[in-house]
Amino acid sequence: MGFQRRIRESKSLLTESIRIVFDESQEGIGPYIDIQHTDILEPPIHIQIKRIFTICRKPMKTVTGNKTVSTFSELKDSVEGDVLYDEMSRALYSSGACLYRIMPSCIVRPKNRTDVVNTVLYAVRKGVSITARGGGTSRTGNELGEGIILDLSRYMNKILEFNRNEKWVRVQPGLILSSLNEFLKPHDLFFPIDPSTEQYCTLGGMISNNSSGPHAVKYGTTRDYALSLKVVLSNGEVISTGPVPLEEKGREPDETETLERTAYKVLPEILKRYHGHMKKERPFTTKDSSGYHLWRLKDKGFMDLTTLFVGSEGSLGIVTEAKLKLMSIPAKALSGLVYLDDLDMVGEATQKILELSPSMVEILERHILDLAREQKEEIRPYLPEGVEALLYIEFQGDDEEKLIRNFMEVEKRIIRDGKLAIDLKVAKDAKDMDMFSKVRSMSGPILNNIKGPIRPVAFIEDAAVHPSRLPQYIKGLRKLFAKYRVDAGIYGHAGDGNLHNMVFMDLKRQDQVDKMVSLADEVYDLVLNLNGTISGEHGDGKTRTHYLKKQYPQLYPAFVEIKNLFDPANIFNPGVIVGGEENMLDQHLKHGVDYHIVPTGSLFDRKLFRTEIETCSGCGKCRSYCPIAENVQEEWAMGRGKIILLREILSGHLDSKALETPGFKKVMDSCINCMRCLKECPSGVDIPWLSVIGRANFIKRHGEPLGNRLLANKRLLCKTGNALAPLANLANTLAPARLLLEKTAGLDRRRYLPLFKKSTLKKAIKERVHPDKGKKVVMFLSCYSDFSETEGGGLGTLDVLGRNNISVLISDLRCCAITRINSGAIGPVMKDIRYNVETMASYVEQGLDIVFSEPSCALAVKMEYPKILDTEVAHKVAESCYDIHQYLMILYRKGELDLELGELELTVGYHNPCHLRALGVDHDIVELLELIPGLHVRQYSDRCCGLGGTFGIKKDNFDLSMEIGKSLFREIKDSEVDEIATGCGACALQIFQGTLRRPIHPVSLLAMAYKKRNRG
Ligand SMILES: Cc1cc2nc3c(=O)[nH]c(=O)nc-3n(C[C@H](O)[C@H](O)[C@H](O)COP(=O)(O)OP(=O)(O)OC[C@H]3O[C@@H](n4cnc5c(N)ncnc54)[C@H](O)[C@@H]3O)c2cc1C
């Protein structure tokens, strides 16, 4: 045992990386060493290992994984929440929104404060570091650590108390900001700090980084709204912060000598000693998130530790509760765009606008405008040529006329009198406001959308100068970017002189890594020469801690003293704010020089997937839009989690055998192919496709499970149901039959199933007379409309097209196979896919279009077939395929749609299916329906219904599927509408399950309106 101790003592950093386990139960094996992190082993440790080898002279075994982590199992006994130390969990927490990859030893997800205290005491006892984590959206690497990751977002995410009259709320740190604001909205209150990550960052992370957003010019930063905190200190003591009269603290009896009491004694003394340096080295900026904030610690005889813990990046203690000040939601807002053709004028223009007390002044510099003009057609009209910078301005208030007068004043001061800008556009209506806001927030997606090895890198992304110094700052930046020959996008908060610079680099090349460090050195010199700060809102973390000494040459020792006071064992986020002797900016890069791809013998070895994986920036936005991640607040459920796991495997950090494990399959199965990633992910990473490939790999290795073969074979199921109807429908209602289905195919017995028709749509069509008119289209028959819902989408499409003198050709196309594709069983349906493409290609050659009444079939042909086959013909076919509503709207826009529609006095609630959304068909359908006289449409919020093909019908997923659909069901139930419409059979099924209302297909409403006209 002495050796074990010796190794532990030799380097605390490695205590959890190297473990010697004396496992008496495994006869003949003797002691063995866990060298799973050999990459970070340093020579002294190697020597020690050698000595152990020699001394023990017993067989040794190298092991990986949790077998050897006996120490953390001890922690399980004192924590009610989760303690995870298996390889996959650790891998999932090895990265975030930053540039880095650092493998933690263990993840603790506390359920309460006692769990946090026990984890802290354990960490001190064992010499393991603790890094608190919320949403993992930090840019700087302060959310990663080698020791324990304390994920507060999983359970400690509740609102504890709310006082409407006094306008405050008490919350746990893991609460997501937008969840808080959703709760406050009915009370006309909000938490006014708005980082762009507001839908997926936590209040704990915001407090620890002193976050802020574009509205900081009006509302300030998180520090201004933290009234008090509950913090667990390094000795396990829990303190409540807030203004405390210094004299009072001094009178407390000595026997209650606590860390808190020591702090109240020592801190005033530190402040006194460093008073001069605080004055001299305070950044001349309107926001600052660098170092420890000492300037508001003591005020008028009061000491408030809140202001110190805010912005301390988890390096002084763990915040377990916060009391936050709230504001009233402003009644009105008006926005405008100011165009400048001379960068020199930006600073003065911003200053003049600031004099009018705006709520936002944001800047986009020429490079981004140029890219936007190329990439985003819809906003092109707002981006004239020859503009050097664009300022987005917003005013808030109760009086609409005053808002307009503000803009008249802007026009006078900076255009007419000042000649600082060339044009001003003020929003005329809500649509303009929406478009202006799109212009303002386009930078991130535009920069991230560029695929390939050269990626936008965030390392000098957050410095700030006083707004009056913006021109010098921007000019200096441009000069440096030219000197280093790099492309960069500049945007951000002009009102606070806080710019987000994203530099395009390939950090897999050593010369680029070196360039990054040299560029950072020079940019920070530039910023500090302008009396700015290296971080305006994101914090220091691993990216910037090294530069703090440059920013605070005399004050930095005070930071060290404060760190030593609160965390003498250096367990809280070591190396963040204090440390940084070595520049960590270029260490542990997730896509750095050491990043290599190893062959896995799997489908993932294709370059295409590698590029996809490397495109993910890890920002974590998927937590906010992925229907699964939103409900299962876990890293593995997020798109980011899937990417991290794949990266770990493809780069050889995790054994490629992991691809074949049920754990990995579970992660891949947690995607329901709603395709939201393709629209919402700022980098457009195709998570659904990667998940399909993950499942395909699994099937390749283990074969396709019987349940999958039964459930995902839609056409077979429908054909059988159809042949046996009405017996099949009766069986559907009988408990024993449902139980049998649950046992054999895994279909949840509570699930309502579609009713099968005796006849098919194909037969019904043949029985109809439809003259061979001039124009012809091919109709792709979905299994749903062929065998079950024949009247709705199927006959409706036929009727509507017929009414428009378009005859419909029904061809013998096979099932689109979308459910089979999504389940990963692509091999068995390859023949059908090829057949469908070849058949459709022959129609396309004849100049025929193909229309679909079922969105999932359209999605299969338009989006999945081209990826599977990757042939020119598959792409060509895809271009000639249309969703029926899309097709009709094209006719309407060309003036070719018959508008002789009868009146339907109906209010219709419309749910847009995810697959139509993915195909870019959304508001089109509302517009189309509103052509019907008397018909009013209420479109429900853009939420997934939760069924996800076969996902929600499976026993294992039924509850989650219903939970996902809950908010849509509630909205439908609350809406007083005559009919509910949706174009997707699966959505209709789920809506019926959740509301007992049976939706109709939108096209059948049009068919009804035509019929009514005929009758009328
Ligand atoms: C695309 C993008 C845009 C961004 N835009 C903005 C922006 O507009 N404004 C802005 O301010 N930031 C922005 N950020 C940075 C980041 O989103 C914010 O700093 C956010 O507040 C971090 O919250 P989080 O929950 O993700 O914290 P994490 O990343 O999980 O953690 C951040 C820090 O807080 C510490 N921490 C977390 N919880 C606790 C706790 N309970 N106790 C003690 N320490 C804790 C962590 O140890 C870490 O040091 C952006 C990031 C990205 C990727």
The ligand as an SDF file (V2000), in Angstrom:
LIG
                    3D

 53 58  0  0  0  0  0  0  0  0999 V2000
  -22.3460   30.6740  -29.1650 C   0  0  0  0  0  0  0  0  0  0  0  0
  -22.0880   31.2750  -27.8170 C   0  0  0  0  0  0  0  0  0  0  0  0
  -22.5450   32.5450  -27.5520 C   0  0  0  0  0  0  0  0  0  0  0  0
  -22.3240   33.1080  -26.2920 C   0  0  0  0  0  0  0  0  0  0  0  0
  -22.8140   34.3510  -26.0410 N   0  0  0  0  0  0  0  0  0  0  0  0
  -22.6420   34.9010  -24.8380 C   0  0  0  0  0  0  0  0  0  0  0  0
  -23.1610   36.1950  -24.5400 C   0  0  0  0  0  0  0  0  0  0  0  0
  -23.8500   36.7950  -25.3510 O   0  0  0  0  0  0  0  0  0  0  0  0
  -22.9130   36.7060  -23.3260 N   0  0  0  0  0  0  0  0  0  0  0  0
  -22.2140   36.0140  -22.3800 C   0  0  0  0  0  0  0  0  0  0  0  0
  -22.0470   36.5250  -21.2870 O   0  0  0  0  0  0  0  0  0  0  0  0
  -21.7100   34.7990  -22.6230 N   0  0  0  0  0  0  0  0  0  0  0  0
  -21.9170   34.2160  -23.8020 C   0  0  0  0  0  0  0  0  0  0  0  0
  -21.4120   32.9600  -24.0560 N   0  0  0  0  0  0  0  0  0  0  0  0
  -20.6720   32.2560  -23.0100 C   0  0  0  0  0  0  0  0  0  0  0  0
  -21.5580   31.3880  -22.0840 C   0  0  0  0  0  0  0  0  0  0  0  0
  -22.7070   30.9610  -22.7560 O   0  0  0  0  0  0  0  0  0  0  0  0
  -21.9920   32.1340  -20.8340 C   0  0  0  0  0  0  0  0  0  0  0  0
  -20.8930   32.5520  -20.1160 O   0  0  0  0  0  0  0  0  0  0  0  0
  -22.9290   31.3040  -19.9380 C   0  0  0  0  0  0  0  0  0  0  0  0
  -23.4570   32.1160  -18.9510 O   0  0  0  0  0  0  0  0  0  0  0  0
  -22.2730   30.1160  -19.2830 C   0  0  0  0  0  0  0  0  0  0  0  0
  -23.2870   29.3830  -18.6280 O   0  0  0  0  0  0  0  0  0  0  0  0
  -23.2490   27.7980  -18.4930 P   0  0  0  0  0  0  0  0  0  0  0  0
  -24.4080   27.3690  -17.6880 O   0  0  0  0  0  0  0  0  0  0  0  0
  -23.1230   27.1680  -19.7950 O   0  0  0  0  0  0  0  0  0  0  0  0
  -21.9440   27.6240  -17.6470 O   0  0  0  0  0  0  0  0  0  0  0  0
  -20.7600   26.5880  -17.8260 P   0  0  0  0  0  0  0  0  0  0  0  0
  -20.1400   26.7430  -19.1490 O   0  0  0  0  0  0  0  0  0  0  0  0
  -21.2060   25.2500  -17.4720 O   0  0  0  0  0  0  0  0  0  0  0  0
  -19.7730   27.1330  -16.7110 O   0  0  0  0  0  0  0  0  0  0  0  0
  -19.2200   28.4020  -16.7940 C   0  0  0  0  0  0  0  0  0  0  0  0
  -18.3950   28.7120  -15.5610 C   0  0  0  0  0  0  0  0  0  0  0  0
  -19.2410   28.7760  -14.4380 O   0  0  0  0  0  0  0  0  0  0  0  0
  -18.8230   27.8810  -13.4290 C   0  0  0  0  0  0  0  0  0  0  0  0
  -20.0200   27.4250  -12.7370 N   0  0  0  0  0  0  0  0  0  0  0  0
  -21.1410   26.9210  -13.2830 C   0  0  0  0  0  0  0  0  0  0  0  0
  -22.0410   26.6810  -12.3250 N   0  0  0  0  0  0  0  0  0  0  0  0
  -21.4750   27.0270  -11.1620 C   0  0  0  0  0  0  0  0  0  0  0  0
  -21.8990   26.9840   -9.8160 C   0  0  0  0  0  0  0  0  0  0  0  0
  -23.1000   26.5580   -9.4720 N   0  0  0  0  0  0  0  0  0  0  0  0
  -21.0420   27.4000   -8.8550 N   0  0  0  0  0  0  0  0  0  0  0  0
  -19.8170   27.8580   -9.1770 C   0  0  0  0  0  0  0  0  0  0  0  0
  -19.3670   27.9150  -10.4300 N   0  0  0  0  0  0  0  0  0  0  0  0
  -20.1850   27.4930  -11.4110 C   0  0  0  0  0  0  0  0  0  0  0  0
  -18.0600   26.8070  -14.1660 C   0  0  0  0  0  0  0  0  0  0  0  0
  -17.1310   26.1520  -13.3350 O   0  0  0  0  0  0  0  0  0  0  0  0
  -17.3790   27.6360  -15.2230 C   0  0  0  0  0  0  0  0  0  0  0  0
  -16.2510   28.2330  -14.6690 O   0  0  0  0  0  0  0  0  0  0  0  0
  -21.6100   32.3830  -25.2980 C   0  0  0  0  0  0  0  0  0  0  0  0
  -21.1580   31.1030  -25.5860 C   0  0  0  0  0  0  0  0  0  0  0  0
  -21.3960   30.5410  -26.8280 C   0  0  0  0  0  0  0  0  0  0  0  0
  -20.9250   29.1590  -27.0980 C   0  0  0  0  0  0  0  0  0  0  0  0
  1  2  1  0
  2  3  1  0
  2 52  2  0
  3  4  2  0
  4  5  1  0
  4 50  1  0
  5  6  2  0
  6  7  1  0
  6 13  1  0
  7  8  2  0
  7  9  1  0
  9 10  1  0
 10 11  2  0
 10 12  1  0
 12 13  2  0
 13 14  1  0
 14 15  1  0
 14 50  1  0
 15 16  1  0
 16 17  1  0
 16 18  1  0
 18 19  1  0
 18 20  1  0
 20 21  1  0
 20 22  1  0
 22 23  1  0
 23 24  1  0
 24 25  2  0
 24 26  1  0
 24 27  1  0
 27 28  1  0
 28 29  2  0
 28 30  1  0
 28 31  1  0
 31 32  1  0
 32 33  1  0
 33 34  1  0
 33 48  1  0
 34 35  1  0
 35 36  1  0
 35 46  1  0
 36 37  1  0
 36 45  1  0
 37 38  2  0
 38 39  1  0
 39 40  1  0
 39 45  2  0
 40 41  1  0
 40 42  2  0
 42 43  1  0
 43 44  2  0
 44 45  1  0
 46 47  1  0
 46 48  1  0
 48 49  1  0
 50 51  2  0
 51 52  1  0
 52 53  1  0
M  END
$$$$
